[in-house]
Amino acid sequence: MSAEGKAPLITVIILTKNGGSEFESCLSHVFAQKVDWPFEVIIIDSGSRDNTLEIAQRYPARLIQIKPEQFNHGETRNLGAKHARGQYIVFLTQDAIPCDENWLSALVANFADKQVAGVFSRQIPKRDCNILTRRALESWVTGGKQRVIKFIRDKEEYAKLSPMEKYLLATFDNVSSCIRRSVWEQFPFAHVSFGEDIEWSKRVLEAGYKIVYEPESKVYHSHNRSVLYEFKRAYVDHQNLNRLFGLKLVPNLGDALRCVIRGIGSYWLYVIQSTISPGEKTRLIFRVPFLTLAQVFGQYLGVKFRETVRKYPWLIKLDKAIKRGV
């Protein structure tokens, strides 16, 4: 924590809205960090109606309150960065809980390399995480056990990369991350409703900086989401990835159908071979077809709507309706 009268090296920014009981755990683990330098905590709340504000006031953090309609993934983080006094700015979501006392120091240690612009943490599934979500998290970039340093070695070679290769190179996650303040001053987050982290990462990589994935910095973070939310999330994700990288994993309905069939088979095999209870297996086997359809057609429609919305303006209302609540 910041010593009185001494400027903090680090500012931890936590965005909140109805954080619930998990927010208490998040804050207690943040303030339990073992570090050799002072840090401060800023909480930006966008209209909580539960006990989030009461929890925040129990800790020596600065509280900034904004109206719900003012919230924007990019601009709200910029607001926090403008109030930050630290040389390094950490972003943490309200439901991400540091796994140990070294979460913060493991992030910051990477900035000894002056070319590092940002670092992001490993995400460990929570105890209540279902096996399908756990499988997805552990197989993704933020579930890896190996440290990765990402940068563009050659701009001509970078230009030749496929959309998926560019996407994987730029992967960055503000669930738990740290950025160099001087780089943020050059490259603030864009005013975007979603995906501000990867959009920022793409720009700083193309400017010659490095991004680091640091698995020694760990947070507990996972969600058992509804099938409807999974559809919305896939829709928004792939619309954004198509805009940034030209990514189109499901280009047509034939590919969508093939992806659904493969996905269902893969999920079912995984569930059947798992060691969970028979009752849980039955529940997940029933869920798999709906989940797979939601994920695949979310990917397909996200890109399709982006390509056709200019021709058919009435799609704008439907597009906004799908994105609501993500």
DRENNUDREN-801535 format. One record per residue (C-alpha): x, y, z; residue number from 1. Coordinates in nm, 4 decimals, always signed. Layout:
N
((X, Y, Z), NUM)
...
This chain:
326
((+0.0000, +0.0000, +0.0000), 1)
((+0.1118, +0.3564, -0.0554), 2)
((+0.3111, +0.5036, +0.2283), 3)
((+0.1876, +0.8456, +0.3404), 4)
((+0.3529, +1.1252, +0.1414), 5)
((+0.5292, +0.8820, -0.0916), 6)
((+0.4199, +0.8562, -0.4541), 7)
((+0.3084, +0.5043, -0.5430), 8)
((+0.4948, +0.3073, -0.8078), 9)
((+0.1774, +0.1172, -0.8987), 10)
((-0.1867, +0.2110, -0.9335), 11)
((-0.4396, -0.0738, -0.9252), 12)
((-0.7684, +0.0182, -1.0958), 13)
((-1.0777, -0.1944, -1.0345), 14)
((-1.3995, -0.1324, -1.2281), 15)
((-1.7143, -0.2248, -1.0360), 16)
((-2.0890, -0.2563, -1.0687), 17)
((-2.2799, -0.4811, -0.8287), 18)
((-1.9668, -0.6754, -0.7403), 19)
((-2.1345, -0.8866, -0.4746), 20)
((-1.9546, -1.0972, -0.2170), 21)
((-1.6654, -1.1802, -0.4526), 22)
((-1.5604, -0.8160, -0.4536), 23)
((-1.4702, -0.8382, -0.0848), 24)
((-1.2390, -1.1292, -0.1660), 25)
((-1.0897, -0.9391, -0.4577), 26)
((-1.0037, -0.6352, -0.2440), 27)
((-0.8713, -0.8327, +0.0525), 28)
((-0.6326, -1.0252, -0.1739), 29)
((-0.5175, -0.7061, -0.3471), 30)
((-0.4286, -0.5393, -0.0177), 31)
((-0.2517, -0.8564, +0.1018), 32)
((+0.0116, -0.8340, -0.1725), 33)
((+0.3776, -0.8582, -0.0699), 34)
((+0.5706, -0.5861, -0.2495), 35)
((+0.8754, -0.3710, -0.1796), 36)
((+0.7246, -0.0509, -0.3155), 37)
((+0.4086, +0.1517, -0.2467), 38)
((+0.0907, +0.1081, -0.4479), 39)
((-0.2517, +0.2697, -0.4513), 40)
((-0.5970, +0.1371, -0.5407), 41)
((-0.8647, +0.3239, -0.7372), 42)
((-1.2184, +0.1865, -0.7627), 43)
((-1.4462, +0.3179, -1.0381), 44)
((-1.8086, +0.2267, -0.9768), 45)
((-2.0760, +0.2698, -1.2418), 46)
((-2.3982, +0.2563, -1.0443), 47)
((-2.3868, -0.0342, -0.7994), 48)
((-2.7130, -0.1037, -0.6171), 49)
((-2.5829, -0.3782, -0.3878), 50)
((-2.3223, -0.3467, -0.1101), 51)
((-2.0270, -0.2845, -0.3444), 52)
((-1.9772, +0.0757, -0.2284), 53)
((-1.9972, -0.0301, +0.1360), 54)
((-1.7264, -0.2917, +0.0753), 55)
((-1.5095, -0.0398, -0.1096), 56)
((-1.5259, +0.2037, +0.1814), 57)
((-1.3779, -0.0539, +0.4193), 58)
((-1.0456, -0.0337, +0.2382), 59)
((-0.7988, +0.2550, +0.1855), 60)
((-0.8906, +0.2995, -0.1799), 61)
((-0.9975, +0.6044, -0.3789), 62)
((-1.3558, +0.5724, -0.4990), 63)
((-1.4763, +0.7368, -0.8205), 64)
((-1.8449, +0.7105, -0.9073), 65)
((-1.9894, +0.7492, -1.2569), 66)
((-2.3380, +0.7033, -1.3987), 67)
((-2.4155, +0.3677, -1.5643), 68)
((-2.4631, +0.5346, -1.9026), 69)
((-2.1160, +0.6869, -1.8775), 70)
((-1.9470, +0.3484, -1.8632), 71)
((-1.7344, +0.2465, -2.1607), 72)
((-1.4723, -0.0287, -2.1522), 73)
((-1.2082, +0.1937, -2.3084), 74)
((-1.2915, +0.5398, -2.1734), 75)
((-1.3644, +0.4289, -1.8161), 76)
((-1.0215, +0.2692, -1.7979), 77)
((-0.8741, +0.5906, -1.9397), 78)
((-1.0538, +0.7809, -1.6636), 79)
((-0.8869, +0.5627, -1.4035), 80)
((-0.5475, +0.6043, -1.5691), 81)
((-0.5874, +0.9842, -1.5657), 82)
((-0.6355, +0.9722, -1.1865), 83)
((-0.3492, +0.7262, -1.1362), 84)
((-0.0229, +0.8398, -0.9786), 85)
((+0.1755, +0.5240, -1.0474), 86)
((+0.4315, +0.4610, -1.3220), 87)
((+0.2566, +0.1309, -1.3901), 88)
((-0.1191, +0.0892, -1.4094), 89)
((-0.2850, -0.2396, -1.3183), 90)
((-0.6373, -0.3210, -1.4362), 91)
((-0.8384, -0.5810, -1.2488), 92)
((-1.2018, -0.6822, -1.2871), 93)
((-1.4162, -0.7004, -0.9729), 94)
((-1.4536, -1.0789, -0.9949), 95)
((-1.0856, -1.1616, -1.0531), 96)
((-0.9229, -1.2731, -0.7280), 97)
((-0.5429, -1.2809, -0.6936), 98)
((-0.4341, -1.6381, -0.6200), 99)
((-0.1466, -1.5482, -0.3896), 100)
((+0.0604, -1.2650, -0.2432), 101)
((+0.2874, -1.2471, -0.5491), 102)
((+0.0254, -1.1651, -0.8131), 103)
((+0.1265, -0.7978, -0.8292), 104)
((+0.5051, -0.8352, -0.8042), 105)
((+0.5042, -1.1003, -1.0802), 106)
((+0.3274, -0.8571, -1.3132), 107)
((+0.5535, -0.5623, -1.2435), 108)
((+0.8837, -0.7533, -1.2634), 109)
((+0.8458, -0.7729, -1.6417), 110)
((+0.8889, -0.3982, -1.6855), 111)
((+1.2645, -0.4204, -1.6277), 112)
((+1.2650, -0.4545, -2.0064), 113)
((+1.2008, -0.0994, -2.1303), 114)
((+1.0276, -0.2275, -2.4442), 115)
((+0.7519, -0.4012, -2.2499), 116)
((+0.4274, -0.2051, -2.2822), 117)
((+0.1889, -0.4459, -2.1116), 118)
((+0.1714, -0.7700, -1.9142), 119)
((-0.1280, -0.9937, -1.8474), 120)
((-0.1937, -1.2687, -1.5959), 121)
((-0.2860, -1.6336, -1.6015), 122)
((-0.6522, -1.7077, -1.5217), 123)
((-0.7330, -2.0100, -1.3058), 124)
((-1.0903, -2.1472, -1.3131), 125)
((-1.2808, -2.1092, -0.9856), 126)
((-1.3958, -2.4110, -0.7864), 127)
((-1.7533, -2.3889, -0.9113), 128)
((-1.6450, -2.3779, -1.2766), 129)
((-1.8140, -2.6481, -1.4873), 130)
((-1.5869, -2.8792, -1.6871), 131)
((-1.6798, -2.7345, -2.0275), 132)
((-1.5865, -2.3826, -1.9216), 133)
((-1.2752, -2.5158, -1.7467), 134)
((-1.1675, -2.6937, -2.0641), 135)
((-1.2082, -2.3757, -2.2701), 136)
((-1.0172, -2.1611, -2.0187), 137)
((-0.7283, -2.4008, -1.9712), 138)
((-0.6788, -2.4469, -2.3455), 139)
((-0.6756, -2.0731, -2.4189), 140)
((-0.3818, -1.8296, -2.4079), 141)
((-0.4625, -1.7092, -2.0559), 142)
((-0.4536, -2.0668, -1.9242), 143)
((-0.0995, -2.1486, -2.0349), 144)
((+0.1820, -2.2334, -1.7942), 145)
((+0.4656, -2.0945, -2.0060), 146)
((+0.5696, -1.7287, -2.0078), 147)
((+0.5378, -1.5710, -2.3538), 148)
((+0.7005, -1.2529, -2.4872), 149)
((+0.5232, -1.1196, -2.7942), 150)
((+0.6592, -0.8630, -3.0378), 151)
((+0.6843, -0.7989, -3.4106), 152)
((+1.0281, -0.9043, -3.5341), 153)
((+0.9798, -0.7964, -3.8930), 154)
((+0.6988, -0.5766, -4.0248), 155)
((+0.7016, -0.7392, -4.3666), 156)
((+0.6683, -1.0850, -4.2136), 157)
((+0.3978, -0.9553, -3.9808), 158)
((+0.1994, -0.8292, -4.2793), 159)
((+0.2032, -1.1824, -4.4237), 160)
((+0.0539, -1.3444, -4.1130), 161)
((-0.2950, -1.4883, -4.1311), 162)
((-0.5770, -1.3145, -3.9403), 163)
((-0.5643, -1.5874, -3.6731), 164)
((-0.1857, -1.5533, -3.6325), 165)
((-0.2188, -1.1759, -3.5911), 166)
((-0.4970, -1.2264, -3.3395), 167)
((-0.2964, -1.4712, -3.1294), 168)
((+0.0041, -1.2390, -3.1376), 169)
((-0.2026, -0.9457, -3.0110), 170)
((-0.3913, -1.1350, -2.7393), 171)
((-0.4068, -0.9279, -2.4202), 172)
((-0.6579, -0.9422, -2.1368), 173)
((-0.7653, -0.6673, -1.8971), 174)
((-0.9199, -0.9160, -1.6536), 175)
((-0.5783, -0.8801, -1.4882), 176)
((-0.3132, -0.6734, -1.6620), 177)
((-0.0523, -0.4052, -1.6137), 178)
((+0.0556, -0.1362, -1.8595), 179)
((+0.3377, +0.1155, -1.8602), 180)
((+0.1943, +0.4619, -1.7941), 181)
((+0.4244, +0.6366, -2.0437), 182)
((+0.2993, +0.4029, -2.3172), 183)
((-0.0641, +0.4622, -2.2182), 184)
((-0.0039, +0.8369, -2.2533), 185)
((+0.0938, +0.7744, -2.6169), 186)
((-0.1692, +0.5055, -2.6730), 187)
((-0.4764, +0.5501, -2.4534), 188)
((-0.7558, +0.2943, -2.4834), 189)
((-0.9966, +0.3496, -2.7700), 190)
((-1.3594, +0.4457, -2.7109), 191)
((-1.4987, +0.0981, -2.7719), 192)
((-1.7820, -0.0917, -2.6082), 193)
((-1.5858, -0.4173, -2.6063), 194)
((-1.2353, -0.5523, -2.6690), 195)
((-1.0432, -0.2426, -2.5633), 196)
((-0.7537, -0.4610, -2.4445), 197)
((-0.6749, -0.6424, -2.7696), 198)
((-0.7298, -0.3264, -2.9754), 199)
((-0.4725, -0.1500, -2.7553), 200)
((-0.2302, -0.4417, -2.7720), 201)
((-0.2438, -0.4464, -3.1528), 202)
((-0.1528, -0.0777, -3.1703), 203)
((+0.1397, -0.0952, -2.9279), 204)
((+0.2823, -0.4072, -3.0918), 205)
((+0.2696, -0.2362, -3.4306), 206)
((+0.4481, +0.0608, -3.2716), 207)
((+0.7422, -0.1652, -3.1749), 208)
((+0.6638, -0.2539, -2.8119), 209)
((+0.6376, -0.5942, -2.6427), 210)
((+0.3483, -0.7672, -2.4697), 211)
((+0.4165, -1.0348, -2.2054), 212)
((+0.1979, -1.3181, -2.0811), 213)
((+0.3122, -1.3879, -1.7236), 214)
((+0.1723, -1.7149, -1.5782), 215)
((+0.3361, -1.6534, -1.2381), 216)
((+0.0840, -1.3732, -1.1896), 217)
((-0.2371, -1.5669, -1.1305), 218)
((-0.5999, -1.4807, -1.0630), 219)
((-0.9059, -1.6955, -1.0056), 220)
((-1.1532, -1.6012, -1.2766), 221)
((-1.4302, -1.7912, -1.4564), 222)
((-1.8021, -1.7716, -1.5337), 223)
((-2.0667, -2.0406, -1.5780), 224)
((-2.2619, -1.8416, -1.8347), 225)
((-2.6023, -1.9066, -1.9850), 226)
((-2.6336, -2.0339, -2.3424), 227)
((-2.7833, -1.6982, -2.4436), 228)
((-2.4872, -1.5107, -2.2980), 229)
((-2.2442, -1.7458, -2.4755), 230)
((-2.4172, -1.6563, -2.8042), 231)
((-2.3936, -1.2842, -2.7317), 232)
((-2.0302, -1.3114, -2.6247), 233)
((-1.9305, -1.5036, -2.9394), 234)
((-2.1225, -1.2528, -3.1525), 235)
((-1.9513, -0.9474, -3.0033), 236)
((-1.6079, -1.1145, -2.9867), 237)
((-1.6002, -1.2158, -3.3501), 238)
((-1.7487, -0.8947, -3.4774), 239)
((-1.4637, -0.7182, -3.3017), 240)
((-1.1980, -0.9636, -3.4249), 241)
((-1.3224, -0.9309, -3.7802), 242)
((-1.2898, -0.5528, -3.7547), 243)
((-0.9385, -0.5680, -3.6109), 244)
((-0.7848, -0.8599, -3.8000), 245)
((-1.0254, -0.9635, -4.0731), 246)
((-1.0837, -1.2890, -3.8828), 247)
((-1.3658, -1.5045, -4.0166), 248)
((-1.3659, -1.8530, -3.8604), 249)
((-1.7126, -1.9458, -3.9896), 250)
((-1.7431, -1.7900, -4.3365), 251)
((-2.0674, -1.9566, -4.4473), 252)
((-2.3593, -2.1684, -4.3251), 253)
((-2.2020, -2.4903, -4.4537), 254)
((-1.8939, -2.4275, -4.2403), 255)
((-2.1203, -2.3401, -3.9473), 256)
((-2.3007, -2.6729, -3.9751), 257)
((-1.9730, -2.8661, -3.9916), 258)
((-1.8396, -2.6748, -3.6886), 259)
((-2.1546, -2.7545, -3.4923), 260)
((-2.1333, -3.1267, -3.5686), 261)
((-1.7612, -3.1433, -3.4801), 262)
((-1.8126, -2.9341, -3.1704), 263)
((-2.0958, -3.1456, -3.0354), 264)
((-1.8985, -3.4654, -3.0903), 265)
((-1.5870, -3.3246, -2.9247), 266)
((-1.7806, -3.1883, -2.6248), 267)
((-1.9788, -3.5103, -2.5750), 268)
((-1.6633, -3.7244, -2.5835), 269)
((-1.4992, -3.4946, -2.3281), 270)
((-1.8013, -3.5080, -2.0953), 271)
((-1.8401, -3.8862, -2.1224), 272)
((-1.4718, -3.9448, -2.0434), 273)
((-1.4760, -3.7067, -1.7454), 274)
((-1.4961, -3.8185, -1.3825), 275)
((-1.7950, -3.6019, -1.2863), 276)
((-2.1138, -3.7525, -1.1424), 277)
((-2.3654, -3.9277, -1.3710), 278)
((-2.6208, -3.6580, -1.2987), 279)
((-2.3815, -3.3794, -1.3996), 280)
((-2.2820, -3.5731, -1.7125), 281)
((-2.6462, -3.5990, -1.8155), 282)
((-2.7028, -3.2280, -1.7581), 283)
((-2.3983, -3.1274, -1.9643), 284)
((-2.4698, -3.3757, -2.2445), 285)
((-2.8125, -3.2130, -2.2797), 286)
((-2.6553, -2.8647, -2.2720), 287)
((-2.3823, -2.9347, -2.5311), 288)
((-2.5911, -2.9037, -2.8533), 289)
((-2.7393, -2.5707, -2.7424), 290)
((-2.4016, -2.4394, -2.6278), 291)
((-2.2309, -2.5389, -2.9535), 292)
((-2.5052, -2.3846, -3.1671), 293)
((-2.4826, -2.0617, -2.9648), 294)
((-2.1046, -2.0359, -2.9966), 295)
((-2.0813, -2.1219, -3.3670), 296)
((-2.3742, -1.9118, -3.4854), 297)
((-2.2633, -1.6258, -3.2610), 298)
((-1.9316, -1.6274, -3.4490), 299)
((-2.1043, -1.6530, -3.7869), 300)
((-2.3683, -1.3855, -3.7277), 301)
((-2.1264, -1.1410, -3.5655), 302)
((-1.9217, -1.1226, -3.8840), 303)
((-2.2252, -1.1482, -4.1153), 304)
((-2.4040, -0.8566, -3.9500), 305)
((-2.0910, -0.6444, -3.9669), 306)
((-2.0655, -0.7092, -4.3402), 307)
((-2.4317, -0.6396, -4.4184), 308)
((-2.5429, -0.3742, -4.1687), 309)
((-2.4624, -0.0898, -4.4107), 310)
((-2.6880, -0.2426, -4.6758), 311)
((-2.9718, -0.3092, -4.4338), 312)
((-2.9906, -0.0310, -4.1703), 313)
((-3.2720, -0.2116, -3.9854), 314)
((-3.0084, -0.4582, -3.8682), 315)
((-2.8561, -0.1866, -3.6502), 316)
((-3.1376, -0.2187, -3.3954), 317)
((-3.1036, -0.5967, -3.3872), 318)
((-2.7262, -0.5666, -3.3559), 319)
((-2.7637, -0.3345, -3.0548), 320)
((-3.0186, -0.5675, -2.8972), 321)
((-2.7805, -0.8643, -2.9234), 322)
((-2.4962, -0.6661, -2.7682), 323)
((-2.7057, -0.5470, -2.4741), 324)
((-2.5871, -0.6953, -2.1471), 325)
((-2.2465, -0.8171, -2.2695), 326)
